Amino acid sequence: MKHVETQLEKFLFASRWLLVPFYLGLVLALALLLVKFVKEFVHFVPLVFTAEGGDVIIGVLTLVDVVMVANLLIIIVFAGYENFVSRFDAASHEDWPGWMGHVGFAELKMKLIGSIVAISGIELLKAFMHVESLTNEQLGWKVGIHMTFVLSGVLFALMDRISADKKGHAPE
């Protein structure tokens, strides 16, 4: 019976490699975001010379928004792969990001919610630039959704803090 258990555990452990196609798909999505960034940039360049200041700011915020989503994808791909599939060989990469290899699930969760809050904040700033074209209901929804993300981030941080405090003060 122990042999069956050992084989089952090996099979379950190997199943983590089924996540690799998901991460490869996210890398392809990153390439699509690059296409979106280039498209937005090409659209933005003539605006700099002809548009009003508010439209230029919205153009820059749109570029920042795409970059933030790309950063979010990189965090998910690298940290997710390393946490759930296999470790990277950091020693063979001289320009290895400092956070790689040190991001556990709790830190990954905080980076994700922080990125989502930042992306939501950028979208809210873009909405505020054209606040006159929004109804009160639309603006209320945008602010409400953003505040939900902010509150979620605060609650995640609080839960992690409480969890860490309990681990640090656990009886021996």
N, C-alpha and C positions, 0 to 999 in steps of 0.2 A: 504493500500500500504506500510505503514511503517513496518508492520509485515513481508511482503515478503522481503523487503530490509534487515531487521535485520537477517532473516533466511539465505539469500544469503551471507551476510557478515560472519555469523557464519560458513557456509559451506566453503567459501573461506579461512577463517582463519584456519579451521581444515585441509584443504588440504596440509598444510605445513608438516603434518605427512607422506605424500607420499614420502618425502625425506629420511626417515629413512632407507628403504631398500638400497638406494644408499650408505649411510654411512656404513651400515653393510657389503655391498659388498666391500667397501674400507678397512674395518677391515680384511675381508678375504684375500684381496690382500696383506695386511700387513703380514699375516701369510705365504702367498706364497713367499713374499720377505725374510722372515726368512729362508725358505727352500733354496732360492737362495743364501743367505748369508752363510749358513752352507756349501752348495755345493762349493762355491768359497773359503771358508776358508779351507776346506778339500783339495781342489786342490792346495791351496797356501802353506800349511805347508811344503810339500817336496821341493818346489821351494826355500825356505829360505836356505836350506842346499846345493842345487846343482846349482842354477841359478846365473846369473850375477846380479850386483846391480840394473841395469835398470829394469830387469824383477821383482825383488823384489819390487821395487817402484811401478811398474804397478800393481802388486798384491795388495799392500796396497791401491793404488788409487781405484782399483776395489771394495775393501771392503768399503772404504769411500763413494764411489758412491752409493752403495746399501743402506748404512746407511742414506745418504742424502735424497734419495727417500723415505725411511721409515719415516724420520722426516717430510718430506713434506706431506705424507699421514696423519700423526698424526695431523699436523697443520690444514689440510683441514677438517678432521673428527671432531675434537674438536671445532674449531672455526666455521665451517659451521653449525654443529648441534646447537651450542649455539646461533649463530646469526639468524638462519632461522627456527629452530624447537622449542627448549625449553631450558631454563636455567638449568645448572647443580647446584646441591646443594654443593657448595664448602666447606661449614662449616663442612660437614660430612667427609671430606677427609683431613687428616693432611699433606699429601705430595702433595697437589694440586699445579700444576705448577703456578708460579707467573703471567704469562702472560694470563692465562685463566680468562675469565670474563672481560678482559680489551681489547680484540682484536675486534675492529670494522671492518667494511668492508674495509676501507682504509688501516688499519694495516694488515689485512689478505692479501690483494692484494700485499702489499709490502713484506710480508714474503714469499708469493708464488713466486714472481718474483726474490727475493733474493735467494731463494732455487734453482730456475731454473738456474739462472746465475752461482751459485756455482756448480751445477751438470754439466752444460755445460763446465765450466772451468776445472773440473776434467777430463771430456772426452777429452778436448783439450790438457791437460797435458799428458794424456795417448798417444794421437796421436803424440805429440812432442817427446815422448820417442822412437818412431819408425818412425821418420820423413823420414828416408831414404827409407822406403817402401811405402811412399805416393807420388802420383803425385802432381804437383803444383796445379792442378785443385782441387783435393781432399782436400789438405791443405787449399786452398783458400776458399772452401765451409765451412770447419770446422771453420775457423777464422771468416768468414762472418756471419755464423749462431750465433756464440758466440757473436760477436759484435752487432748483431741485438737484442739479449737478453739483453745485457748490455745497449744499447741505449733505449730499451723499459723500462727497470727499471728506468733509469734516467728520461725519459719522464713521467712515472707514478709518480715518486717522485715530479717532477716539477708541474704536474697537481694537485697533492694533496696539494702542498705548495701554489699554486695560489688559489685553492679553500678555503683553510684555511685562507689565507690572506683576501679574499673577505668576508668570514663570520665574521672575526674579525673586519673588518672596514666597515661593512654594516651600512647604515644610519638607525637611530632609528625611 
